[in-house]
């Protein structure tokens, strides 16, 4: 997750000094994009039923995806 308190931003201003655009490092942009995608997935899946950790482990073992 991107640390919003430590983002190294540069501002592009107009002739009157008003901020019009932002320049940020590509790594920061990619981290923000990944966070946004994660939040969209969370919102989309919000109403799905949950499964306890124990149930998940049992299901993975039953399906042969985890050793017994």
C-alpha positions in Angstrom: 0.0 0.0 0.0 1.3 3.4 -0.9 2.3 5.6 2.0 0.5 8.8 1.3 2.4 10.9 3.9 5.7 10.3 2.0 4.8 10.8 -1.6 7.4 12.8 -3.5 5.2 15.1 -5.6 6.1 17.9 -8.0 3.4 20.4 -9.0 3.0 22.0 -12.4 1.5 25.5 -12.0 0.0 28.0 -14.3 1.2 31.6 -14.8 -0.7 32.7 -11.7 0.9 30.0 -9.5 -2.2 27.8 -9.3 -1.5 24.1 -9.2 -2.8 22.4 -12.4 -1.0 19.0 -12.5 1.0 16.7 -10.4 4.2 14.7 -11.3 5.0 11.7 -9.2 7.5 8.8 -9.5 6.3 5.9 -11.6 6.8 3.5 -8.7 4.4 5.6 -6.6 1.9 5.8 -9.5 2.0 2.0 -9.9 1.5 1.5 -6.1 -1.4 3.9 -6.1 -2.9 2.1 -9.1 -2.5 -1.3 -7.4 -4.2 0.0 -4.3 -7.1 1.4 -6.3 -7.5 -2.0 -8.0 -7.5 -3.7 -4.6 -10.2 -1.4 -3.3 -12.3 -2.0 -6.4 -12.1 -5.7 -5.9 -13.0 -5.4 -2.2 -16.0 -3.2 -3.1 -17.1 -5.7 -5.7 -16.8 -8.7 -3.4 -18.2 -7.0 -0.3 -21.5 -9.0 -0.3 -19.8 -12.4 -0.8 -20.1 -14.9 2.1 -17.0 -15.2 4.3 -15.2 -18.4 5.2 -13.3 -19.0 8.4 -9.6 -19.7 8.3 -10.2 -23.2 9.7 -12.8 -23.9 6.9 -10.4 -22.6 4.3 -7.5 -24.8 5.5 -9.8 -27.9 5.6 -11.1 -27.2 2.1 -7.6 -26.7 0.7 -6.5 -30.0 2.3 -9.6 -31.8 1.0 -8.8 -30.5 -2.5 -5.2 -31.7 -2.2 -3.8 -28.1 -2.4 -2.3 -28.4 1.1 -0.6 -31.4 2.7 -2.4 -33.1 5.6 
